[in-house]
Amino acid sequence: MRLLSAVSLLLVLAATCHAQNPGNPPSSASSTAAAKAFSGVSTSLLLDGTLSSADAKVGHKVKSYFRKDTTLPTGEVVPVHALLLGQVVNVSKKSKDKPNGILEIAFDTIVLKSGTKIPVEVKIKDINSPGADETGGPSIEKKPKKGEPKKADDEEAKPKVPNQTSVPGIFLQIPADGSGIFYSAGDNVELEDGMQVTALIARASVPTRAN
């Protein structure tokens, strides 16, 4: 049932974005192509504050912090705890007519402790719940009780759902212009404070949105 809901959601999202941009409807294939075409470096971020498609507005400021030192493709080093700024660029609240919440974010500016700003392009690859390690698992992995299936076996038994993030119920599309489109089947998208974001990042070649 959950798999059917996820597939239905993908079709709804494609139809929604097709209406906004008929010439370039998104799909899992186009999202993957966008990620592969982008030559950024992988980094880990920590979301600062909560976000919900229930009440977020276009233009709402979004903040996150670097969880580790990151060297951009240009050779510039972004130190741990540097700030990454962005904003909500599209949002759809769950309603009777639109049962699936959608929340699109675009990160575009690094702010160093010195105040220096670096324009960047960012593509979100995945999100993890607060407290998870960089692999998506808990900070301390508990051993399975006697008779319980091992984690690997349990994971293999689960159906593979396209675009599923490491957070149950939240899916992700990678847009050509923007950082990530989150959506949820039959509910609003809820991003918690402290969520860990895995992303590709590179210096932008064109001016970014003002923050």
Backbone as a ProteinNet text record, in pm:
[ID]
protein_1_A
[PRIMARY]
MRLLSAVSLLLVLAATCHAQNPGNPPSSASSTAAAKAFSGVSTSLLLDGTLSSADAKVGHKVKSYFRKDTTLPTGEVVPVHALLLGQVVNVSKKSKDKPNGILEIAFDTIVLKSGTKIPVEVKIKDINSPGADETGGPSIEKKPKKGEPKKADDEEAKPKVPNQTSVPGIFLQIPADGSGIFYSAGDNVELEDGMQVTALIARASVPTRAN
[TERTIARY]
82.5	0	86.3	192.7	281.1	351.6	388.7	454.9	361.8	232.9	136.5	117.5	115.4	101.5	219.3	340.1	460.3	458.9	418.4	411.6	307.8	193.4	89.8	142.3	220.1	275.9	370.2	452.9	544.4	467	355.9	274.4	212.7	166.6	107.9	211.4	331.7	437.4	474.3	485.4	519.9	414.3	287.5	178.9	180.2	209.2	214.7	323.4	443.9	556	538.3	468.9	443.1	354.5	259.7	171.2	247.6	349.5	429.6	528.7	578.9	679	656.4	558.9	518.6	631.1	732.2	838.7	940.3	936.8	1041.3	988.3	896.9	843.7	951.2	961.8	1064.9	1030.7	1129.1	1111.1	1229.3	1224.5	1338.2	1461.6	1444.3	1557.4	1617.7	1531.6	1583.7	1650.7	1597.1	1658.6	1797.2	1809.3	1938	2036	1987.9	2074.2	2123.3	2035.5	2074.2	2184.5	2174.1	2275	2408.3	2402.4	2525.3	2594.5	2513.8	2571.5	2636	2596.5	2648.7	2780.8	2885	3018.6	3058.4	2965.8	2998.9	3063.2	3112.9	3172.2	3068.9	3077.3	2981.4	3015.1	2912.9	2933	2812.4	2824.6	2718.2	2678.4	2547.8	2494.5	2396.7	2375.4	2280.4	2174.5	2049.4	1940.8	1914.7	1903.1	1879	1734.1	1650.2	1510.1	1421.9	1292.4	1196.2	1133.5	1087.3	1018.7	898.7	787.1	668.5	594.8	549.3	471.4	335.1	300	171.8	166.9	282.5	280.2	394.6	488.9	600.6	549.5	614.7	579.4	698.3	669	777	858.8	989.3	1076.8	1121.9	1062.3	1102.2	1250.1	1327.2	1470.3	1498.9	1597.5	1637.3	1786	1823.1	1963.6	2010.2	2135.8	2199.5	2346.5	2412	2552.6	2633.6	2757.6	2846.5	2888.9	2879.9	2916.7	3064	3131.5	3272.8	3339.2	3472.6	3545.8	3520.4	3495.3	3463.7	3545.8	3613.3	3692	3612.5	3578.9	3503.4	3590.1	3529.3	3607.3	3707.9	3684.5	3776.2	3898.5	3897.9	4007.7	3980.6	3871.7	3835.8	3789.5	3837.7	3802.7	3692.9	3583.7	3473.6	3484.4	3510.2	3530.4	3400.9	3414.2	3301.3	3231.6	3101.8	3015.4	2989.7	3046.6	3012.1	2863.1	2802.6	2659	2625.8	2522.1	2471.1	2327.4	2303.6	2172.1	2095.5	1965.4	1878.6	1738.9	1644.2	1506.1	1410.5	1285.6	1179.9	1142.1	1143.4	1110.3	977.4	924.7	793.9	737.4	608	547	401	355.1	214.8	167.1	68.4	13.6	-82.9	-81.3	-177.9	-319.5	-407.2	-546.2	-633.9	-764.8	-856.8	-828.1	-796.8	-768.9	-625.6	-533.2	-391.9	-345.9	-363.7	-337.7	-190.7	-99.5	43.1	116.9	187.5	264.5	391.1	427.5	548.9	623.7	755.4	838.7	969.6	992.1	1115.1	1207.8	1335.1	1435.7	1549.7	1605.2	1724.4	1827.6	1936.5	2049.5	2140.9	2193.8	2275.6	2390.5	2404.3	2508.9	2574.8	2706.6	2784.9	2825.7	2814	2860.2	2965.6	3089.4	3197.6	3192.3	3266.3	3268.5	3315.6	3402.8	3454.9	3350.8	3241.1	3138.1	3145.5	3250.7	3266.4	3155.1	3097.4	2990.4	3040.2	3006.2	3045.1	2918.3	2892.9	2775.4	2798.9	2701.7	2718.9	2595	2613.7	2504.2	2504.6	2386.8	2374.6	2268.4	2299.7	2203.1	2192	2073.9	2052	2042.3	2117.1	2117	2029.5	2024.3	1948.3	1934.4	1841.6	1828	1817.5	1868.3	1861.8	1798.5	1738	1676.9	1781.3	1743.3	1837.9	1899	2030	2097.5	2154.2	2120	2174.7	2318.6	2397.8	2534.6	2532.4	2648.9	2655.5	2612.9	2604.7	2561	2409.9	2344.2	2198.8	2151.9	2242	2204.6	2209.9	2168.2	2174.3	2318.6	2340.6	2476.4	2538.2	2456.8	2504.7	2412.9	2467.4	2385.1	2368.6	2243.8	2215.6	2221	2268.8	2273.3	2132	2095.5	1960.4	1942.2	1820.1	1791.4	1790.7	1806.5	1809.8	1680.2	1694.3	1577.4	1533.8	1582.1	1546.6	1634.3	1581.4	1663.7	1773.3	1885.9	1992.8	1947	2008.8	1967.4	1974	2081.1	2098.9	1986.5	1949.5	1842.3	1708.9	1689.6	1565.3	1552.4	1664.8	1663.4	1634.6	1691	1670.6	1525.1	1456	1317	1222.5	1266.4	1181.4	1175.2	1057.8	1049	1128.7	1189.5	1266	1171.3	1156.8	1066.1	1148	1115.9	1191.2	1190.9	1307.1	1322	1297.6	1287.6	1269.4	1396	1381.8	1496.5	1517.5	1615	1639.3	1537.8	1450.7	1343.7	1213.1	1152	1028.8	921.1	859.6	748.7	787.8	917.4	962.9	1042.1	1005.7	1070	1141.8	1230.4	1314	1330.7	1309.8	1342.9	1456.8	1549.6	1660.6	1631.5	1595.1	1560.7	1684.2	1666.2	1777.5	1813.3	1713.3	1735.9	1683.6	1772.7	1732.2	1808.8	1785	1860.8	1786.1	1654.5	1580.4	1431.9	1350.1	1205.2	1164.2	1116.7	1069.9	919.1	868.9	725.6	688.6	562.5	515.5	377.2	357.1	229.8	121.6	16.3	-98.4	-74	29.3	62.1	147.1	164	254.7	398.9	490.2	632.4	675.8	735.4	781.6	931.8	1012.2	1156.3	1191.2	1248.3	1277.5	1407.2	1413.1	1535.7	1644.1	1763.4	1872	1880.6	1790.4	1801.4	1935.4	1992.2	2120.7	2099.7	2163.5	2145.2	2275.7	2269.6	2384.3	2364.4	2464.5	2446.9	2575.7	2560	2672.5	2676.7	2797.5	2808.5	2926.7	2907.7	3013.8	2992.8	3099.7	3086.5	2998.5	2909.6	2819	2892.7	2857.3	2919.7	2838.4	2718.7	2632.8	2585.3	2545.1	2496.5	2378	2369.5	2261.2	2156	2050	1945.4	2002.8	1954	2001.8	1947.9	2033.1	1989.7	2000.1
-119.7	0	125.2	124.8	241.2	262.7	152.2	162.3	226.1	186.3	244.4	392.5	429.8	571.2	650.9	594	663.9	682.1	578.2	587.5	691.3	690.8	790.1	930.4	946.2	1076.7	1123.5	1033.7	1070	1120.7	1055.6	1097.5	1233.9	1257.2	1386.3	1496.1	1470.8	1571.3	1604.9	1503.4	1526.1	1611.7	1582.8	1660.4	1804	1822.7	1956.7	2039.8	1982.3	2055.9	2074	1981.4	1993.8	2114.4	2137	2252	2381.6	2381.3	2501.1	2523	2413.2	2422.3	2309.4	2326.7	2217.8	2163	2244.6	2199.8	2110.6	2100.2	2023.4	1954.7	1857.7	1787.9	1704.5	1704.1	1628.4	1480.6	1400.7	1256.8	1206.1	1081.2	1023.2	1027.6	1000.7	999.6	1138.1	1242	1377	1424	1382.3	1419.1	1356.4	1229.6	1162.9	1228.1	1264.5	1329.4	1463.2	1538.3	1667.7	1652.3	1547.5	1523.9	1484.5	1395.4	1349.4	1462.4	1553.2	1661.5	1767.1	1771.6	1872.1	1824.5	1905.2	1862.3	1919.5	1923.8	1973.2	1866.4	1908	1814.3	1780	1660.3	1615.8	1673.5	1715.9	1767.3	1733.1	1757.6	1729	1857.5	1881.6	2004.9	1973	2071.4	2058	2166.4	2126.1	2221.9	2298.2	2429.9	2515.4	2565	2509.5	2547.5	2445.9	2456.8	2364.2	2426.1	2338.4	2382.6	2291.7	2348.8	2269.9	2329	2240.8	2289	2341.2	2315.5	2361.5	2512.6	2573.6	2717.5	2796.2	2729	2799.8	2882.7	2995.1	3082	3092.5	3120.4	3144.2	3264.5	3249.7	3355.7	3334.1	3236.5	3206.2	3167.8	3231.3	3206.1	3070.9	3000.3	2868.9	2873.3	2819.9	2819.3	2677.2	2653.2	2528.4	2557.1	2464.8	2481	2361.5	2388.7	2281.7	2197	2065.8	1974.5	1933.9	1973.5	1939.6	2038.6	2049.9	2132.4	2078.5	2169.2	2128.7	2210.4	2142.9	2210.3	2213.1	2333.2	2348.1	2310.6	2283.3	2249.6	2358.1	2481.6	2592.5	2592.3	2506	2501.2	2580.7	2657	2734	2640	2664.3	2579.3	2646.7	2575.8	2623.1	2550.2	2622.7	2555.6	2504.5	2405.6	2353.6	2467.8	2462.7	2561	2684.9	2692.2	2802.9	2793.3	2906.6	2913.8	2900.1	2823.8	2813	2865	2967.5	3031.2	2994.3	2993.8	2968	3016.1	2971	3011.2	2912.2	2920.8	2840.1	2906.3	2830.7	2886.5	2834.2	2730.3	2678.4	2595.5	2606.7	2530.7	2501.7	2384.4	2346.7	2277.9	2336.7	2283.2	2168.7	2068.3	1958.7	2014.3	1971.6	2014.8	1907.1	1931.4	1834.5	1816.9	1927.7	1923.2	1882	1910.2	1875.9	1795.5	1663.5	1581.2	1561.6	1601.8	1580.5	1712.7	1722.6	1843.1	1848	1966.7	1986.9	2108.2	2096.5	2204.6	2208.2	2315.7	2328.8	2432.8	2395	2480	2506.4	2627.4	2660.6	2724.8	2652.8	2710.5	2779	2897.5	2968.8	3053.6	3067.2	3156.1	3099.5	3090.8	3056.2	3185.1	3189.9	3304.5	3255.2	3303.2	3264.4	3347.2	3305.8	3375.9	3519	3543.1	3677.6	3767.7	3709.3	3785.4	3771.7	3709.6	3688	3597.7	3637.3	3558.2	3492.6	3366.4	3291	3240.5	3284.3	3233.5	3089.4	3004.4	2861.7	2803.3	2687.4	2603.7	2478.8	2432.6	2318.1	2222.2	2093.4	1989.4	1894.5	1883.9	1796.3	1651.8	1562.8	1420.6	1338.5	1377.2	1298.8	1379	1337.9	1394.7	1280.9	1305.1	1208.5	1274.2	1193.4	1246	1302.6	1395.6	1448.4	1336	1342.7	1240.7	1127.6	1119.5	1013.2	1044.9	939.8	965.4	990.2	1012.6	1050.2	937.7	815.9	705.3	690.3	769.8	761.5	676.1	607.4	523	599.7	537.1	604	624.2	719.8	748.1	625.8	550.3	426.8	313.9	222.8	114.4	3.9	-31	-135.7	-273.1	-371.3	-507.4	-564.4	-639.3	-697.6	-801.6	-807.9	-908.2	-1047.1	-1146.8	-1283.9	-1316.6	-1368.9	-1404.5	-1295.6	-1170	-1061	-1067.4	-1025.2	-1025.6	-920.9	-947.2	-849.2	-729.2	-615.6	-492.3	-504.7	-563.6	-576.4	-658.9	-770.7	-855.4	-781.8	-705.2	-630.7	-525.3	-457.9	-354.9	-414.7	-533.1	-597.1	-638	-664.4	-708.9	-593.9	-469.5	-354.7	-325.3	-285	-250.4	-124.3	-118.2	-2	101.4	214.4	319.2	430	468.3	573.9	703.9	766.9	898.5	902.7	787.8	784.7	834.7	926.3	972.4	878.3	908.5	828.4	856.3	954.3	985.2	926.9	832.4	768.9	870.5	851.3	937	1061.7	1092.4	1211.5	1169.1	1226.1	1194	1318.1	1297.7	1407.5	1401.6	1516	1535.3	1635.7	1616.2	1710.1	1793.7	1920.4	2003.9	2055.9	2091.1	2148.4	2286	2360.1	2493.6	2494.8	2478.3	2471.9	2362.4	2347.9	2250.4	2120.2	2126.5	2003.8	2029.2	1934.9	1941.2	1824.3	1855.6	1753.2	1738.1	1616.3	1594.3	1473.5	1470.6	1366.1	1319	1187.3	1129.8	1146	1219.3	1232.7	1312.6	1394.1	1470.7	1590.9	1683	1794.4	1748.8	1816.1	1789.9	1856.6	1780	1833.1	1806.5	1912.9	1901	1951.8	1865.1	1898.9	1977.7	2054.9	2123.8	2019.7	2037.9	1944.5	1831.2	1829.1	1726.1	1739.9	1625.2	1625.3	1610.9	1699.9	1708.5	1670.8	1575.5	1540.8	1610.9	1685.8	1765.5	1776.5	1809.3	1844	1995.7	2053.2	2198.5	2244.9	2357.7	2416.6	2567.4	2642.9	2787.8	2817.3	2913.9	2949.8	3034.4	3013.4	3091	3214	3225.5	3341.1	3395.7	3525	3581.1	3502.6	3490.7	3415.1	3510	3453.1	3535.5	3611.9	3731.5	3812.3	3753.8	3752.1	3702	3812.8
0	0	0	81.4	87.4	-45.4	-111.1	-240	-341.9	-340.5	-432.4	-405.7	-277.6	-241.6	-293.1	-281	-326.1	-476.6	-549.3	-695.1	-736.5	-667.5	-696.3	-672.2	-567.3	-534.5	-642.3	-695.4	-803.9	-924.6	-956.4	-1070.2	-1044.7	-920.6	-885.2	-894.6	-841.9	-845.4	-988.6	-1073	-1213.2	-1280.7	-1251	-1310	-1260.8	-1130.3	-1072.1	-1136.8	-1147.9	-1204.5	-1354.8	-1421.2	-1563.6	-1590	-1498.5	-1514.7	-1497.6	-1411.5	-1389.4	-1502.2	-1562.2	-1665.9	-1766.5	-1857.6	-1946.9	-2031.5	-2060.7	-2148.9	-2082	-1949.2	-1881.6	-1757.7	-1770.9	-1653.2	-1587.8	-1452.2	-1384	-1376.5	-1354.2	-1336.3	-1258.4	-1215.3	-1144.8	-1233.3	-1363.2	-1455.6	-1469.2	-1482.4	-1497.6	-1369.5	-1253.6	-1126.3	-1114.9	-1152.5	-1147.9	-1243.4	-1362.4	-1460.7	-1408.9	-1340.5	-1285.8	-1181.8	-1100.2	-997.2	-1060.3	-1162.5	-1226.5	-1302.3	-1362.5	-1441.2	-1353	-1228.2	-1136	-1076.7	-1086.8	-1043.7	-908.1	-813.9	-681.2	-595.2	-478.8	-384.2	-277.2	-223.6	-123.1	13.2	84.5	219.6	305.8	435	530.2	602.1	607.8	665.7	777.6	864.2	974.7	959	941.4	923.2	1052.8	1040.9	1157.6	1153.8	1239.9	1243.2	1172.9	1197.1	1137.1	1012.5	923.6	802.3	779	736.8	708.5	589.4	501	387.4	433.1	559.2	612.3	629.8	662.5	689.1	626.4	559.1	496.5	377.9	354.9	242.5	147.3	20.4	-75.3	-27.6	-25.1	24.3	167.5	236.5	374.4	377.9	466.2	474.1	540	484.5	535.7	568.7	685.7	727.5	758.6	732.3	773.4	800.3	870.1	905	853.3	813.5	769	888.7	873.5	979.9	973.7	866.4	851.3	756.4	762.9	667.8	527.1	433.3	296.5	197.6	106.3	3.6	-125.9	-173.5	-296.8	-417.4	-532.7	-652	-690.8	-648	-676.7	-584.3	-482.3	-386.4	-260.1	-256.7	-137.9	-27.2	94.1	207.3	289.9	306.9	390.7	523.9	632.9	762	823.7	910.2	985	1057.5	1068.2	1133.1	1047.9	925.4	836.3	803.2	770.7	748.1	598.8	567.4	431.4	430.7	348.2	343.9	217.6	228.8	114.8	145	64	86.1	21.9	64.7	4.1	-128.2	-238.3	-369.4	-423.6	-360.7	-401.5	-286.2	-263.1	-153.9	-187.2	-148.2	-166.9	-40.1	22.7	146.4	116.4	202.9	189.8	205.3	114.5	121.5	59.8	57.6	-0.8	-149.9	-216.1	-359.4	-389.4	-293.8	-311.6	-189.7	-191	-72.3	-38.3	-127.2	-102.9	-81	31.1	59.4	-24.6	-71.2	-150.9	-96.2	-85	-32.4	-110.2	-185.4	-264.5	-201.1	-186.9	-124	-221.5	-215.2	-293.6	-201.2	-173.6	-99.9	-200.4	-166	-264	-209.9	-78.8	-26	99.4	97.1	216.5	285.6	416.7	494.1	593.4	576.9	666.3	794.3	895.1	1023.2	1006.7	906.8	880.2	815	770.7	701.3	550.1	501.5	357.3	305	190	129.2	0.8	-16.8	-135.5	-204.3	-328.9	-400.6	-443.8	-419.6	-449.2	-514.8	-576.8	-624.3	-537.9	-499.6	-408.6	-461	-457.5	-490.6	-371.2	-313.5	-198.8	-245.8	-181.4	-216.3	-122.4	6.4	103.4	231.6	316.8	450.3	550.7	670.6	779.4	901.1	985.4	1107.5	1201.3	1288.5	1386.8	1469.8	1491.4	1570.2	1488.9	1358.5	1274.4	1237.9	1210.2	1165.3	1015.1	954.4	813.7	720.3	768.6	684.2	687.2	771.7	780.7	896.9	964	1075.8	1206.7	1316	1445.9	1489.1	1577	1624.1	1690.5	1763.3	1826.6	1780.9	1705	1651.3	1755	1783.5	1880.7	1813.9	1888.4	1835.5	1833.8	1728.6	1724	1834.1	1886.1	1987.9	1924.2	2008.2	1959.9	1886.1	1764.2	1685.1	1589.2	1609.6	1519.5	1393.9	1278.5	1157.3	1167	1104.6	1101.5	1020.6	1044.7	979	827.4	775.6	631	569.9	637.8	588	591	696.1	712.1	602.9	571.8	469.3	332.7	306.5	176.9	157.2	268	259.7	226.3	247.7	221.5	71.6	21.1	-120.3	-149.9	-267.1	-307	-366.9	-301.1	-346.6	-411.9	-535.9	-603.3	-524.5	-514.1	-453.1	-301.8	-236.7	-91.4	-22.9	72.2	150.5	268.5	351.7	471	580.7	557.6	653.4	599.8	671.6	623.8	587.8	472	430.6	355.2	348.9	277	153.8	39.3	-86.8	-140.2	-237.1	-285.7	-436.5	-501	-641.4	-648.5	-742.6	-760.9	-883.8	-866.8	-981.3	-1053.5	-1180.4	-1256.1	-1200.9	-1154.5	-1099.3	-955.7	-860	-720.2	-649	-519.6	-440.4	-417.5	-399.1	-374.6	-357.8	-407	-389.8	-300.6	-180.9	-88.2	-102.5	-89.7	-95.1	-10	30.6	120.8	77.4	76	30.8	136.1	102.7	190.6	316.4	317.6	437.8	399.7	494.9	473.7	492.6	427	445.9	575.2	665.4	793.9	806	804.1	822.2	961.9	1043.9	1183.2	1198.8	1304.1	1341.3	1369.9	1315.5	1340.2	1240.3	1141	1036.9	964	929.1	860.9	711.3	637.6	492.5	422.8	331.9	248.8	114.6	69.3	-51.6	-131.8	-259.5	-345.8	-353.1	-351	-349.1	-433.2	-501.7	-583.4	-589.7	-616.8	-631.6	-752.9	-738.4	-847.5	-950.6	-1076	-1185.3	-1220.4	-1161.8	-1186.6	-1052.4	-1046.8	-920.6	-866.6	-733.1	-669	-614.2	-560	-498.7	-381.2	-359.5	-247.5	-118.4	-12.4	118.5	220.3
[MASK]
+++++++++++++++++++++++++++++++++++++++++++++++++++++++++++++++++++++++++++++++++++++++++++++++++++++++++++++++++++++++++++++++++++++++++++++++++++++++++++++++++++++++++++++++++++++++++++++++++++++++++++++++++++

